[in-house]
Amino acid sequence: MKLSEQVKPISYLKNNTSKVFKEVREKREPYFITQNGEAKVVVQDIRDYEKTQETLALLKILAHGEKQFAEGKYVDADVAFSQLREELEQDES
């Protein structure tokens, strides 16, 4: 489906709700709903929405990690593993 075919006025959604829901579930492509000629709402399959949210969360984690690295807020892996080994050895004693 072309993106232009997925942009519909709110009246289309009102008159074809079942059809829109069925197509969104089956084709896994969102509908963009307009009101007074302006895009207002996206109708999206819940599984796709959840995947999008998970992806955004991962990107936020990556961005946070990059920021910390740029600020020098990190520990070299060799140092971190040495510290962990020392802590484990202390716990065993």
Wavefront OBJ file of the C-alpha trace (Angstrom):
o trace
v 0.000 0.000 0.000
v 1.279 3.460 -0.881
v 1.581 5.978 1.913
v -0.835 8.285 0.093
v -3.452 5.507 0.249
v -3.013 5.284 4.019
v -3.930 8.922 4.683
v -7.659 9.157 5.339
v -10.022 11.741 6.811
v -11.671 11.037 10.131
v -14.981 10.475 8.336
v -13.409 7.498 6.540
v -12.389 6.015 9.876
v -15.880 6.577 11.278
v -17.529 4.889 8.299
v -14.978 2.079 7.839
v -13.664 1.312 11.319
v -13.843 -2.474 10.960
v -12.156 -2.358 7.556
v -9.366 -0.084 8.815
v -8.747 -2.269 11.871
v -8.680 -5.415 9.744
v -6.232 -3.916 7.250
v -3.983 -2.564 9.997
v -3.844 -5.992 11.645
v -3.356 -7.962 8.418
v -1.059 -5.666 6.456
v 0.757 -4.289 9.514
v 0.716 -0.825 7.940
v -0.596 2.224 9.804
v -3.335 4.612 8.766
v -2.844 8.339 9.161
v -6.097 10.051 10.082
v -6.674 13.699 9.250
v -9.085 16.209 10.714
v -9.777 19.446 8.856
v -6.980 18.536 6.437
v -4.299 18.108 9.123
v -2.773 14.816 10.223
v -3.945 14.155 13.787
v -3.809 10.429 14.620
v -1.992 7.262 13.592
v -3.879 3.959 13.753
v -1.240 1.268 14.191
v -1.149 -2.428 15.056
v -0.362 -2.859 18.760
v 2.515 -5.264 18.062
v 4.145 -2.718 15.771
v 3.608 0.001 18.366
v 5.259 -2.165 21.027
v 8.222 -2.873 18.735
v 8.584 0.838 18.065
v 8.566 1.592 21.796
v 11.181 -1.115 22.448
v 13.360 0.275 19.672
v 13.071 3.787 21.088
v 14.028 2.525 24.541
v 17.125 0.820 23.121
v 18.081 3.958 21.206
v 17.741 6.013 24.396
v 20.022 3.570 26.213
v 22.583 3.780 23.406
v 22.424 7.586 23.361
v 22.875 7.676 27.137
v 25.874 5.352 26.870
v 27.443 7.471 24.133
v 26.937 10.587 26.228
v 28.566 8.980 29.253
v 31.472 7.788 27.103
v 31.946 11.282 25.648
v 31.979 12.693 29.197
v 34.612 10.160 30.236
v 32.204 8.391 32.582
v 33.273 4.842 31.871
v 35.598 2.157 33.157
v 37.858 0.137 30.903
v 36.631 -3.472 30.558
v 39.880 -4.916 31.920
v 39.601 -2.722 35.008
v 35.921 -3.583 35.491
v 36.568 -7.324 35.263
v 39.518 -7.040 37.665
v 37.296 -5.226 40.162
v 34.612 -7.892 39.807
v 37.148 -10.677 40.336
v 38.433 -8.954 43.472
v 34.890 -8.587 44.823
v 34.137 -12.244 44.105
v 37.358 -13.326 45.829
v 36.451 -11.222 48.882
v 32.973 -12.762 49.001
v 34.472 -16.276 48.894
v 36.768 -15.577 51.855
l 1 2 3 4 5 6 7 8 9 10 11 12 13 14 15 16 17 18 19 20 21 22 23 24 25 26 27 28 29 30 31 32 33 34 35 36 37 38 39 40 41 42 43 44 45 46 47 48 49 50 51 52 53 54 55 56 57 58 59 60 61 62 63 64 65 66 67 68 69 70 71 72 73 74 75 76 77 78 79 80 81 82 83 84 85 86 87 88 89 90 91 92 93
